Amino acid sequence: MVWRGLCRVFLLGLCTSVIYAGGQGNQGTDQQGIDQKWSDLKDKFVNTAQGAADGGLNFLKGMGQSIGVVTADYHYSYVVWNDSNVLVLAGQQRVVPAMGANISEDYDNSALIQPFSTSGKTFFNQQLYLNVVLYADPANTFFAKLTPTTDLNKFLTVASGQFGNLQIMFRQIYPWSPNDNNIYYYRVYFGGSQLKAEYLGVKTDSTDFLGSFFNNSKQEGQLSFTKDGKQYTVTLEILSFNSLQSTANNPTSIRPGPGETRSFVFTAGGKSAGSIPVQPLGIGNVAYNDTTKQYDPAGPMLYTYQLYDGATGPMVSMQGLSIGNFPQPVAGKVRDINPVKCHVWRQSATQEQQISVQNKEQTDPSSIPFDAVESFWVVYKTADYQLMQKIDAGKVADFTVVRPQIKEKEAWLYGVTLQTMDDAQAKKFLDRLASGKIGQGAVYSQVGLVGNKFDLSKLQANSNGKIVDVDPKDAASSGISGFVLFADRFLPTGVDSSADFYYYVQPPQLRIDQLISNMYLDDSFYIKDSSGALVLKPDVMQELTTNLINWVNNYNKDKTKVATDIKNYLALKGNKSLFAAIDPKTNAAAITPQGQHMIDALLTGPISIVNYPLVRKSGVNYYVFGLGSKPDGWPS
């Protein structure tokens, strides 16, 4: 089209001069001479015109190269992202550089881009020069005339002058480097209530997500979203910035997978503010690689969603991606709404013993791991999120918690052992603990669980963390006692939203030596240790340990049987002073008052089978920041 248009003018001038010359030569001749001369002139004209055209074309080609006409290896690839809820018409206008000026011609490529969609590969490998022109029609006044059969190029060429006020971007593209294989990104978005467009430069697609949700309205809002397969709803406090990002190496953490649809749903003041679909891909940053001379992916761009007060109620829109096109977070108004992944392992007595063997630890036979008849729970409560979960011995619980709101300042995750197997009773206790009605001072202790430095070698057994919720005068009391084995404080923001929090709780230690101190065995079962103290023989100690564990576990099931088993054991191995002479009628030794007192004390005394002595250990926590990492020895 370029050469044809310029040559047309040039040849017209040549033809006029030739015809004019021929007309002067025909004067004063006869008809035959006129015909012959005209024939000669005609051949001469054709030859002359052809030569002039060829010469003119070669001249113009050379001139074109000097004034901006480029070869086929100068091309430009770009994509238009429509992150608004209106139709966007993207047009590509051909540009002809001529004699130092750029002449815009017809549109030769165009695409009607649906809301929250892209132009795809429509504008890849386009020959330069060209103009990128974007139109948006919020009222749908002009675009409503379009049908699936509308020739968009003709529509833009003929009618674009009628809706010039709808133009939101006009950008001239000049050649700067041959064989440019980069893709240049353009984006349409709502800047508040106004449609805008931005040029982002070289970018790439990304399956990762990084978002900030800004509540710029005069009332609190709510955001519902899905992350890692679980639905969450959080509060967006007034003028707060709430950050959310996808889990590393998980393309469907926040973005939908094949065949899925997901959206961010917003409400404010009990009214819907709208929803914005989450696309499978977003726009990602790039970084130039000096070695390969190419751009490498460099993580997702930050998408900002703004909740604001519209003319008819609360509304929401996506802001720009370029610096200056989105609001910046304000100190003290930032909250991390990424659910925090937590893992709690309640070790069983068997697991604790196996770990000791693997680590070649020296064990104390007077104190052994014991699965007590009690329940263990984790509890967490904020205005947006509540968790209450029981964990059986030997099991791992995997769950998430949502950080507190900014005005809440903090929230606590508790790991609690309760002296009950009644779930309803346990939940009553836990609800009171999470609500702050009980447990004051159970965490802020001299042990230093909150911020205080301490020397572990000087740590002594204590009753910190014990909560007694037994008050006959208080109808709301749960009537049970519990022990806080670990407590972790969560703030509105954290160090790293991708970190996993691991906690483990060891089983309590049953003090066998204290139970045995209530028993008086025959002198033949004792020996002296290296210090000269009397101790039970190892085989007797092992046998008695097994019996005591069975008696503790079975007492509430059959008290009479346990009492009889104890009496029979003492009859065999107890000190003879505990029994009178054998009764010939029953062939059994009658127990003495001293022996009965010992049995009663062993069954129900202050340190007994009913009130068995336990030493509980505080829980241990790990913060793991490495992708996929777990503490050593963690169950698979």
ZISULZI-V500201 format. One record per pair of residues at least 24 apart in sequence whose C-alpha atoms are under 8 Angstrom apart, sorted by sequence separation. I is the first residue (numbers start at 1). J is the second residue. D is the distance in whole Angstrom. If there is no record, write none. Layout:
i=I j=J d=D
i=I j=J d=D
This chain:
i=88 j=112 d=6
i=89 j=113 d=6
i=215 j=239 d=5
i=216 j=240 d=8
i=228 j=252 d=7
i=229 j=253 d=7
i=254 j=278 d=8
i=255 j=279 d=6
i=256 j=280 d=5
i=441 j=465 d=8
i=442 j=466 d=7
i=87 j=112 d=7
i=88 j=113 d=5
i=214 j=239 d=7
i=215 j=240 d=6
i=228 j=253 d=5
i=255 j=280 d=5
i=442 j=467 d=7
i=87 j=113 d=6
i=88 j=114 d=7
i=214 j=240 d=6
i=215 j=241 d=7
i=227 j=253 d=5
i=228 j=254 d=7
i=255 j=281 d=7
i=382 j=408 d=8
i=439 j=465 d=8
i=18 j=45 d=7
i=69 j=96 d=8
i=87 j=114 d=5
i=88 j=115 d=8
i=168 j=195 d=8
i=213 j=240 d=8
i=214 j=241 d=5
i=227 j=254 d=5
i=69 j=97 d=7
i=86 j=114 d=7
i=87 j=115 d=6
i=168 j=196 d=6
i=169 j=197 d=6
i=213 j=241 d=6
i=214 j=242 d=6
i=226 j=254 d=6
i=252 j=280 d=8
i=439 j=467 d=6
i=68 j=97 d=6
i=86 j=115 d=5
i=137 j=166 d=6
i=168 j=197 d=6
i=169 j=198 d=8
i=212 j=241 d=6
i=213 j=242 d=5
i=382 j=411 d=6
i=438 j=467 d=7
i=67 j=97 d=7
i=68 j=98 d=8
i=85 j=115 d=5
i=136 j=166 d=6
i=212 j=242 d=5
i=213 j=243 d=6
i=381 j=411 d=7
i=67 j=98 d=7
i=82 j=113 d=7
i=84 j=115 d=6
i=85 j=116 d=6
i=135 j=166 d=5
i=136 j=167 d=7
i=212 j=243 d=5
i=380 j=411 d=7
i=381 j=412 d=7
i=438 j=469 d=7
i=67 j=99 d=6
i=82 j=114 d=7
i=83 j=115 d=7
i=84 j=116 d=6
i=97 j=129 d=8
i=135 j=167 d=4
i=136 j=168 d=7
i=211 j=243 d=6
i=212 j=244 d=6
i=380 j=412 d=6
i=381 j=413 d=8
i=567 j=599 d=7
i=67 j=100 d=6
i=82 j=115 d=6
i=83 j=116 d=5
i=95 j=128 d=8
i=96 j=129 d=7
i=134 j=167 d=6
i=135 j=168 d=6
i=210 j=243 d=8
i=211 j=244 d=5
i=380 j=413 d=5
i=512 j=545 d=7
i=566 j=599 d=7
i=15 j=49 d=7
i=64 j=98 d=7
i=82 j=116 d=5
i=83 j=117 d=7
i=95 j=129 d=5
i=133 j=167 d=7
i=134 j=168 d=6
i=135 j=169 d=7
i=210 j=244 d=6
i=211 j=245 d=6
i=273 j=307 d=8
i=379 j=413 d=6
i=380 j=414 d=7
i=14 j=49 d=7
i=81 j=116 d=7
i=82 j=117 d=5
i=94 j=129 d=7
i=95 j=130 d=5
i=133 j=168 d=8
i=134 j=169 d=5
i=209 j=244 d=8
i=210 j=245 d=4
i=378 j=413 d=7
i=379 j=414 d=5
i=81 j=117 d=6
i=82 j=118 d=6
i=94 j=130 d=5
i=95 j=131 d=7
i=133 j=169 d=6
i=134 j=170 d=7
i=209 j=245 d=5
i=210 j=246 d=7
i=226 j=262 d=8
i=378 j=414 d=6
i=379 j=415 d=7
i=512 j=548 d=8
i=563 j=599 d=8
i=81 j=118 d=4
i=93 j=130 d=6
i=94 j=131 d=7
i=132 j=169 d=7
i=133 j=170 d=5
i=208 j=245 d=8
i=209 j=246 d=5
i=378 j=415 d=5
i=379 j=416 d=8
i=11 j=49 d=7
i=80 j=118 d=6
i=81 j=119 d=7
i=92 j=130 d=7
i=93 j=131 d=5
i=132 j=170 d=6
i=133 j=171 d=7
i=208 j=246 d=6
i=225 j=263 d=7
i=377 j=415 d=6
i=378 j=416 d=6
i=79 j=118 d=7
i=80 j=119 d=5
i=92 j=131 d=6
i=93 j=132 d=7
i=131 j=170 d=7
i=132 j=171 d=5
i=208 j=247 d=8
i=225 j=264 d=5
i=376 j=415 d=7
i=377 j=416 d=5
i=388 j=427 d=8
i=79 j=119 d=6
i=80 j=120 d=8
i=92 j=132 d=5
i=93 j=133 d=7
i=131 j=171 d=6
i=132 j=172 d=6
i=208 j=248 d=8
i=224 j=264 d=6
i=225 j=265 d=7
i=273 j=313 d=7
i=376 j=416 d=6
i=377 j=417 d=6
i=429 j=469 d=7
i=563 j=603 d=7
i=11 j=52 d=8
i=79 j=120 d=6
i=91 j=132 d=6
i=92 j=133 d=6
i=111 j=152 d=7
i=131 j=172 d=4
i=132 j=173 d=7
i=223 j=264 d=7
i=224 j=265 d=5
i=266 j=307 d=8
i=273 j=314 d=5
i=274 j=315 d=6
i=275 j=316 d=8
i=276 j=317 d=8
i=376 j=417 d=4
i=377 j=418 d=8
i=443 j=484 d=8
i=11 j=53 d=7
i=79 j=121 d=7
i=90 j=132 d=7
i=91 j=133 d=5
i=110 j=152 d=6
i=130 j=172 d=6
i=131 j=173 d=6
i=208 j=250 d=8
i=223 j=265 d=6
i=224 j=266 d=7
i=271 j=313 d=8
i=272 j=314 d=7
i=273 j=315 d=4
i=274 j=316 d=6
i=375 j=417 d=6
i=376 j=418 d=6
i=388 j=430 d=8
i=442 j=484 d=7
i=79 j=122 d=8
i=90 j=133 d=6
i=91 j=134 d=6
i=110 j=153 d=6
i=130 j=173 d=6
i=208 j=251 d=6
i=223 j=266 d=5
i=271 j=314 d=7
i=273 j=316 d=6
i=351 j=394 d=7
i=374 j=417 d=7
i=375 j=418 d=5
i=79 j=123 d=6
i=90 j=134 d=5
i=109 j=153 d=6
i=129 j=173 d=6
i=130 j=174 d=7
i=207 j=251 d=5
i=222 j=266 d=6
i=223 j=267 d=7
i=374 j=418 d=6
i=375 j=419 d=7
i=443 j=487 d=7
i=78 j=123 d=6
i=79 j=124 d=8
i=89 j=134 d=6
i=90 j=135 d=6
i=108 j=153 d=6
i=128 j=173 d=7
i=129 j=174 d=6
i=207 j=252 d=8
i=209 j=254 d=7
i=221 j=266 d=7
i=222 j=267 d=5
i=346 j=391 d=7
i=348 j=393 d=5
i=374 j=419 d=5
i=375 j=420 d=6
i=7 j=53 d=7
i=10 j=56 d=8
i=77 j=123 d=6
i=78 j=124 d=6
i=88 j=134 d=7
i=89 j=135 d=5
i=107 j=153 d=5
i=128 j=174 d=7
i=129 j=175 d=7
i=209 j=255 d=7
i=221 j=267 d=6
i=222 j=268 d=6
i=268 j=314 d=6
i=346 j=392 d=7
i=347 j=393 d=6
i=348 j=394 d=4
i=373 j=419 d=8
i=374 j=420 d=5
i=375 j=421 d=6
i=77 j=124 d=4
i=88 j=135 d=6
i=89 j=136 d=6
i=106 j=153 d=8
i=107 j=154 d=7
i=128 j=175 d=6
i=208 j=255 d=8
i=221 j=268 d=4
i=267 j=314 d=8
i=346 j=393 d=5
i=347 j=394 d=5
i=373 j=420 d=8
i=374 j=421 d=6
i=76 j=124 d=7
i=77 j=125 d=5
i=88 j=136 d=5
i=207 j=255 d=7
i=220 j=268 d=6
i=221 j=269 d=7
i=346 j=394 d=6
i=347 j=395 d=7
i=373 j=421 d=8
i=429 j=477 d=8
i=7 j=56 d=7
i=76 j=125 d=5
i=77 j=126 d=6
i=87 j=136 d=6
i=88 j=137 d=7
i=107 j=156 d=7
i=219 j=268 d=7
i=220 j=269 d=7
i=345 j=394 d=7
i=346 j=395 d=6
i=429 j=478 d=5
i=521 j=570 d=7
i=7 j=57 d=7
i=75 j=125 d=5
i=76 j=126 d=5
i=86 j=136 d=7
i=87 j=137 d=6
i=107 j=157 d=6
i=219 j=269 d=6
i=266 j=316 d=7
i=345 j=395 d=6
i=346 j=396 d=6
i=428 j=478 d=6
i=75 j=126 d=5
i=76 j=127 d=6
i=86 j=137 d=7
i=87 j=138 d=7
i=106 j=157 d=6
i=345 j=396 d=4
i=379 j=430 d=7
i=429 j=480 d=7
i=522 j=573 d=6
i=75 j=127 d=5
i=76 j=128 d=7
i=86 j=138 d=6
i=344 j=396 d=5
i=345 j=397 d=6
i=426 j=478 d=8
i=521 j=573 d=6
i=522 j=574 d=5
i=523 j=575 d=7
i=74 j=127 d=6
i=75 j=128 d=5
i=87 j=140 d=8
i=343 j=396 d=7
i=344 j=397 d=5
i=381 j=434 d=6
i=425 j=478 d=6
i=521 j=574 d=4
i=522 j=575 d=4
i=3 j=57 d=7
i=74 j=128 d=6
i=343 j=397 d=6
i=344 j=398 d=7
i=380 j=434 d=6
i=381 j=435 d=7
i=425 j=479 d=8
i=520 j=574 d=6
i=521 j=575 d=5
i=522 j=576 d=7
i=555 j=609 d=8
i=72 j=127 d=7
i=343 j=398 d=5
i=379 j=434 d=7
i=425 j=480 d=8
i=519 j=574 d=8
i=520 j=575 d=6
i=555 j=610 d=8
i=87 j=143 d=8
i=342 j=398 d=6
i=343 j=399 d=6
i=3 j=60 d=8
i=341 j=398 d=7
i=342 j=399 d=5
i=552 j=609 d=5
i=70 j=128 d=7
i=341 j=399 d=6
i=342 j=400 d=6
i=551 j=609 d=7
i=552 j=610 d=7
i=70 j=129 d=8
i=124 j=183 d=8
i=136 j=195 d=8
i=341 j=400 d=5
i=342 j=401 d=7
i=69 j=129 d=8
i=340 j=400 d=5
i=341 j=401 d=7
i=420 j=480 d=7
i=552 j=612 d=8
i=339 j=400 d=6
i=340 j=401 d=5
i=419 j=480 d=7
i=548 j=609 d=8
i=91 j=153 d=7
i=339 j=401 d=5
i=340 j=402 d=6
i=418 j=480 d=7
i=419 j=481 d=6
i=339 j=402 d=5
i=340 j=403 d=8
i=418 j=481 d=6
i=419 j=482 d=6
i=338 j=402 d=7
i=339 j=403 d=7
i=418 j=482 d=4
i=91 j=156 d=7
i=337 j=402 d=6
i=338 j=403 d=8
i=417 j=482 d=6
i=418 j=483 d=7
i=337 j=403 d=6
i=416 j=482 d=7
i=417 j=483 d=5
i=336 j=403 d=7
i=416 j=483 d=6
i=417 j=484 d=7
i=335 j=403 d=8
i=416 j=484 d=5
i=417 j=485 d=7
i=415 j=484 d=6
i=416 j=485 d=6
i=335 j=405 d=7
i=414 j=484 d=7
i=415 j=485 d=6
i=416 j=486 d=7
i=335 j=406 d=7
i=414 j=485 d=8
i=415 j=486 d=5
i=334 j=406 d=8
i=414 j=486 d=6
i=415 j=487 d=6
i=207 j=280 d=7
i=208 j=281 d=8
i=209 j=282 d=7
i=333 j=406 d=7
i=414 j=487 d=5
i=207 j=281 d=5
i=208 j=282 d=7
i=332 j=406 d=8
i=413 j=487 d=5
i=414 j=488 d=7
i=206 j=281 d=6
i=207 j=282 d=6
i=412 j=487 d=6
i=413 j=488 d=5
i=205 j=281 d=6
i=206 j=282 d=5
i=412 j=488 d=6
i=413 j=489 d=6
i=205 j=282 d=6
i=206 j=283 d=6
i=412 j=489 d=5
i=413 j=490 d=8
i=205 j=283 d=5
i=206 j=284 d=5
i=411 j=489 d=6
i=412 j=490 d=6
i=204 j=283 d=6
i=205 j=284 d=5
i=410 j=489 d=7
i=411 j=490 d=5
i=519 j=598 d=7
i=203 j=283 d=7
i=204 j=284 d=5
i=410 j=490 d=6
i=411 j=491 d=7
i=518 j=598 d=7
i=203 j=284 d=6
i=204 j=285 d=6
i=410 j=491 d=5
i=203 j=285 d=6
i=204 j=286 d=7
i=409 j=491 d=6
i=410 j=492 d=7
i=203 j=286 d=6
i=409 j=492 d=6
i=518 j=601 d=7
i=519 j=602 d=8
i=202 j=286 d=7
i=518 j=602 d=6
i=221 j=307 d=8
i=404 j=490 d=7
i=406 j=492 d=6
i=403 j=490 d=6
i=404 j=491 d=6
i=405 j=492 d=6
i=515 j=602 d=7
i=241 j=329 d=6
i=403 j=491 d=6
i=404 j=492 d=5
i=240 j=329 d=8
i=241 j=330 d=8
i=403 j=492 d=5
i=210 j=300 d=6
i=212 j=302 d=7
i=214 j=304 d=7
i=216 j=306 d=6
i=217 j=307 d=6
i=218 j=308 d=8
i=240 j=330 d=8
i=403 j=493 d=7
i=208 j=299 d=7
i=209 j=300 d=6
i=210 j=301 d=7
i=211 j=302 d=5
i=212 j=303 d=6
i=213 j=304 d=6
i=214 j=305 d=6
i=215 j=306 d=6
i=216 j=307 d=6
i=217 j=308 d=4
i=218 j=309 d=7
i=243 j=334 d=8
i=208 j=300 d=6
i=209 j=301 d=8
i=210 j=302 d=5
i=211 j=303 d=5
i=212 j=304 d=5
i=213 j=305 d=5
i=214 j=306 d=5
i=215 j=307 d=5
i=216 j=308 d=5
i=217 j=309 d=5
i=241 j=333 d=6
i=242 j=334 d=6
i=243 j=335 d=6
i=244 j=336 d=7
i=515 j=607 d=7
i=204 j=297 d=7
i=206 j=299 d=7
i=207 j=300 d=8
i=209 j=302 d=8
i=210 j=303 d=6
i=211 j=304 d=6
i=212 j=305 d=6
i=213 j=306 d=6
i=214 j=307 d=6
i=215 j=308 d=7
i=216 j=309 d=8
i=240 j=333 d=5
i=241 j=334 d=5
i=242 j=335 d=5
i=243 j=336 d=5
i=244 j=337 d=6
i=245 j=338 d=7
i=514 j=607 d=7
i=515 j=608 d=6
i=2 j=96 d=7
i=206 j=300 d=6
i=211 j=305 d=7
i=213 j=307 d=8
i=239 j=333 d=7
i=240 j=334 d=6
i=241 j=335 d=6
i=242 j=336 d=6
i=243 j=337 d=6
i=244 j=338 d=5
i=515 j=609 d=8
i=240 j=335 d=7
i=242 j=337 d=6
i=243 j=338 d=7
i=217 j=314 d=7
i=515 j=612 d=7
i=515 j=613 d=8
i=514 j=613 d=7
i=75 j=175 d=8
i=88 j=188 d=8
i=74 j=175 d=6
i=511 j=612 d=8
i=74 j=176 d=8
i=510 j=612 d=7
i=511 j=613 d=6
i=74 j=177 d=7
i=75 j=178 d=7
i=234 j=337 d=7
i=510 j=613 d=6
i=511 j=614 d=6
i=74 j=178 d=5
i=75 j=179 d=7
i=76 j=180 d=7
i=77 j=181 d=7
i=79 j=183 d=7
i=81 j=185 d=8
i=83 j=187 d=7
i=84 j=188 d=6
i=510 j=614 d=5
i=511 j=615 d=7
i=70 j=175 d=8
i=73 j=178 d=5
i=74 j=179 d=6
i=75 j=180 d=7
i=76 j=181 d=8
i=77 j=182 d=7
i=78 j=183 d=5
i=79 j=184 d=6
i=80 j=185 d=6
i=81 j=186 d=6
i=82 j=187 d=6
i=83 j=188 d=6
i=84 j=189 d=5
i=509 j=614 d=5
i=510 j=615 d=7
i=73 j=179 d=5
i=74 j=180 d=7
i=76 j=182 d=8
i=77 j=183 d=5
i=78 j=184 d=4
i=79 j=185 d=5
i=80 j=186 d=5
i=81 j=187 d=5
i=82 j=188 d=5
i=83 j=189 d=5
i=84 j=190 d=6
i=508 j=614 d=6
i=509 j=615 d=5
i=76 j=183 d=8
i=77 j=184 d=6
i=78 j=185 d=6
i=79 j=186 d=6
i=80 j=187 d=6
i=81 j=188 d=6
i=82 j=189 d=7
i=83 j=190 d=8
i=508 j=615 d=6
i=509 j=616 d=6
i=78 j=186 d=7
i=80 j=188 d=8
i=508 j=616 d=4
i=507 j=616 d=7
i=508 j=617 d=6
i=507 j=617 d=8
i=84 j=195 d=8
i=506 j=617 d=7
i=505 j=617 d=7
i=506 j=618 d=8
i=505 j=618 d=7
i=506 j=619 d=7
i=192 j=306 d=7
i=505 j=619 d=5
i=504 j=619 d=6
i=505 j=620 d=7
i=192 j=308 d=8
i=503 j=619 d=7
i=504 j=620 d=5
i=193 j=310 d=8
i=503 j=620 d=6
i=504 j=621 d=7
i=503 j=621 d=4
i=502 j=621 d=5
i=503 j=622 d=6
i=501 j=621 d=7
i=502 j=622 d=5
i=200 j=321 d=8
i=501 j=622 d=6
i=502 j=623 d=6
i=198 j=320 d=7
i=200 j=322 d=7
i=501 j=623 d=5
i=502 j=624 d=7
i=500 j=623 d=6
i=501 j=624 d=6
i=193 j=317 d=8
i=198 j=322 d=7
i=499 j=623 d=7
i=500 j=624 d=5
i=192 j=317 d=7
i=499 j=624 d=6
i=500 j=625 d=7
i=191 j=317 d=8
i=499 j=625 d=5
i=190 j=317 d=6
i=191 j=318 d=7
i=192 j=319 d=7
i=498 j=625 d=7
i=499 j=626 d=8
i=189 j=317 d=8
i=190 j=318 d=6
i=191 j=319 d=5
i=502 j=630 d=8
i=189 j=318 d=6
i=190 j=319 d=6
i=191 j=320 d=7
i=496 j=625 d=8
i=502 j=631 d=8
i=189 j=319 d=6
i=190 j=320 d=8
i=189 j=320 d=6
i=485 j=616 d=8
i=485 j=617 d=7
i=486 j=618 d=6
i=485 j=618 d=5
i=486 j=619 d=5
i=191 j=325 d=7
i=485 j=619 d=5
i=486 j=620 d=7
i=191 j=326 d=8
i=371 j=507 d=6
i=372 j=508 d=7
i=370 j=507 d=6
i=371 j=508 d=7
i=369 j=507 d=6
i=370 j=508 d=6
i=369 j=508 d=6
i=370 j=509 d=6
i=369 j=509 d=5
i=370 j=510 d=6
i=368 j=509 d=5
i=369 j=510 d=6
i=367 j=509 d=6
i=368 j=510 d=5
i=367 j=510 d=5
i=368 j=511 d=7
i=367 j=511 d=5
i=368 j=512 d=7
i=366 j=511 d=6
i=367 j=512 d=6
i=366 j=512 d=5
i=367 j=513 d=7
i=365 j=512 d=8
i=366 j=513 d=5
i=235 j=384 d=7
i=234 j=384 d=6
i=233 j=384 d=7
i=352 j=506 d=7
i=352 j=507 d=7
i=336 j=492 d=6
i=335 j=492 d=5
i=336 j=493 d=5
i=340 j=497 d=7
i=343 j=500 d=8
i=347 j=504 d=7
i=334 j=492 d=8
i=335 j=493 d=5
i=336 j=494 d=7
i=339 j=497 d=8
i=340 j=498 d=8
i=341 j=499 d=7
i=342 j=500 d=6
i=343 j=501 d=6
i=344 j=502 d=6
i=345 j=503 d=6
i=346 j=504 d=6
i=347 j=505 d=6
i=348 j=506 d=7
i=349 j=507 d=6
i=334 j=493 d=7
i=338 j=497 d=6
i=340 j=499 d=7
i=341 j=500 d=5
i=342 j=501 d=5
i=343 j=502 d=5
i=344 j=503 d=5
i=345 j=504 d=5
i=346 j=505 d=5
i=347 j=506 d=5
i=348 j=507 d=6
i=340 j=500 d=7
i=341 j=501 d=6
i=342 j=502 d=6
i=343 j=503 d=6
i=344 j=504 d=5
i=345 j=505 d=6
i=346 j=506 d=6
i=347 j=507 d=6
i=116 j=277 d=7
i=336 j=497 d=7
i=340 j=501 d=8
i=342 j=503 d=8
i=344 j=505 d=8
i=346 j=507 d=7
i=116 j=279 d=8
i=237 j=405 d=8
i=237 j=406 d=8
i=235 j=405 d=7
i=373 j=553 d=7
i=415 j=619 d=8
i=84 j=317 d=7
i=84 j=318 d=7
i=83 j=318 d=7
i=396 j=635 d=8
i=248 j=498 d=8
i=247 j=498 d=7
i=248 j=627 d=8
